[in-house]
Each structure stands twice: as structure tokens, then as C-alpha cells.
Amino acid sequence: MPDNGPIVHADHSKPYKKKNAAGKTLIFLLILAVIAGGIYLLFDNAGTTEERPIEAYESAVIQSGTMVDSAEASGTVVLPKQVSIVSRQDAYTAQLHVNEGDVISTTDILVSLSVPELEDSLASYELQLEQAEIELENTRLNYSWSYRAVELDQQRLLLKIEEAVEEVVTQQRLAELKSSRTTDLEQATDALDALYEQQEDLAFSLEELSAKQVLAEKKQEAVIRQLKMNIAQIEDDITDSSITSPIAGEILQINEDLEIEGSFIEKTDTLFVVADRTEVYVDLDIYEQYAAILQPGDHLTLTIGTGTMDARITRIGKIATLDSDGLSATVSVRVEPITETVLTPGASAIATIILSTKEDTMLLPRGSYLTTGNQKYLYVIDGNTAVRTEVTYGNIQGGEVEILSGVEPGDRIITSSYQQFINQQTITLP
């Protein structure tokens, strides 16, 4: 049999390992050892009571006072008596009499406007009125002469009637004496009757002239009244071109075109904005849950710009509307500033609403100690050391923090950042 080499027994064999795999395992074990050591040191330092000095710090004494729970609401300054004065016709700037910020009355002329079309129309109507009045006078004169002519005819006819009556009487006497013919009496009577008919015709003519004169005068007087109405309307329009304000107040805005003489002003252009600053309000949008606890007459604190003032609620809206986020509802609340001040309409305002007050509570001023991690402890100063003490925080309002437990009023607390000694139980103060 051929020689195939030594026989290897399975019971004495071992797994095959590469040298590289063994090196990697050793490195992994070393990393685990380093991490474990770091964790040990971290927990060991967290519980240390070793006093370590700090360089500088700020402190405050816990005070016993009143914690005010409040909320804020935004709003806008509103001047309820505010008007925009517009032009009633196309016109041109003649003269501007005021400036922005001037205080004016309802009789003050703010600007004079020139309206050429109105002036031309006024001259035309005045000429027509003069002609119409002359025509009325001419009508009256014509009818007066017609009356005079008829009256003269009546006077002449009366003389003829008198003569005719005498003739009839004479013919009757002669007939009775049989000194005349019957036909002479009949002719005299017929002549008298004819004259009476003429008298009736003249009376009718006079009545007809009177009626026609009344109608002619009424017609002409109607023309005159219409012309006078047209003139009055144009005069009003021209008067309107001397612009005044319907309310007394302060001029907040002037159309810049008015400052240039001869500028064209279109009908309905806004010329001025005038407001009465003696009445001013702030309309606030307050969350519905806060508005529900408010009543007319309640007081709020308003901050407008750099000024702070007291204000009184005058009206609370009845309808809630969704806020811009679509998740909460707000109610419109109108407040009246009590402090006398000059406010700009449209200015932003912030209102502070007092929700509740808590008496005899422990208070600290807000400080950077609140932003060091998520800790629930304070460093209480005792001599030249400070000891970390677990506490329970309450509300934070404005510049104050409520402390519910863990310390006592009068304790002095470090209020600067805890970052440099965040894991120390006790620290040494400089």
C-alpha cells in the first residue's frame, strides 16, 4: 500500500483560527472595557459629595409673595370716530389749507377744489334764468295789454248799450203815441240785444284771458323754479368743492395729490382721513376659555409700543371665531384705555389678563438655572458652600418662578447657570 502520511484522529483535533480574527476579538474586548469604565466613573461622579469650588455665581433669596397667573392677548388700536372724506366730483386742486396732524372743526375748510364744468354750467343756468324771468314779465305785460283792450271795448260797449237803451225807451213811447212804426221799436230792441251779446262775449273773452294768463305764468314760473333748482344744486356742488369735515378731530392722512396745485382729483378719491382721538379703543382677540371669565368693567393691563397702561373692558363679543391655527377659538373683546395717552390707530397692543392669584407662595426670579438640563433641583447656599436640593416647580409668570416644595422662604439660591457643576452634590463658593 502506498504511504498516505500520518493519520489524524478526530478526538484530538481543534477548530482552525486565523490570526487576524483573534486580533479583532482582543480589540473589541478592550473597547468594551473602556466603555464600562467610563460608565462607572460617570455614575461615581454623579453621586460624589466632594466639594468643588466655582469661580462666580448669581443668587437670590426665596421670597414669600403672590403668584399671579395671567395670559396674554393681542389686539389693535381703533378710533371709532374716524371718517374718510371723498371727492364728490372730478375737480382740480386749488388750495390746500391744512397739514397732517392739524386739529380741525366741522367749519374749517380743508381744501378748495376747482370744478370748471360746474362753473360753466352755473353761468349757463343763470343766463337761462334771466331770460326766463324776462319771458315771464313779457307774458304778464302782453296779457295786461290784452286785458286793457278788452276793458276799453267793454267801456265803449257800455256807452253804446246806454244809447241803445235810450233808443228803445224812445221808440216805446212813440209807439204808445202811435207816432212811430212798430218796426222801429223792433229794430231798436234788436240792436240792444246785439249789444248785450257783445257784452257777454267781451266778458267771456276777459275770463278766457285770465285763465290763459294763469296757465302761461304757471308754465313760465315752473321753468324758472327748475332753473333755480339747477342753480342751487350746482352751487351746492361748488360749495362741496370747498371740503370740510363732518366731524371735529385730527387729520391723520392727506391725499398727496392735494399738495400740488392743479392736480386732477377723480370723483370718489379719498382726500382726507380725520379721527376724533378723544375716544379710542383696543379690540383684542382673546381665547374663548379666557373670555368666559371676563366681564364688562374688568380691568386689564395694555402694552402698546414701549408704554403700559390700565384699560377697562367695555364690550365682550357674543360670537367666537377660529384662530389662525384652526384649533382654538377667540372672542373679540373691546377695551378702553383709562390712562390718558395719544394712540396711533392700527397700532399693535398686548393685553395681560389676570386669571388667578395665589397668596403666600414661594417665589424666585427667573434665571439661567431653569435652562440647565431638565433638573428638578436648586443649589441652596449654606455659608461658603451650596447643596443641591430637590424641589418642585410651579407656574412661571413673567419674571417669577413658583417653588412648591423642597426649600423655605429666606433660603438663598444660586440663580446663575449650573452647567459647570451640574453633577456635583456640594460645591464650594468663592
Order of alpha helices (4+ residues) and beta strands (2+ residues): alpha-beta-beta-beta-beta-beta-beta-beta-alpha-alpha-beta-beta-beta-beta-beta-alpha-beta-beta-beta-beta-beta-beta-beta-beta-beta-beta
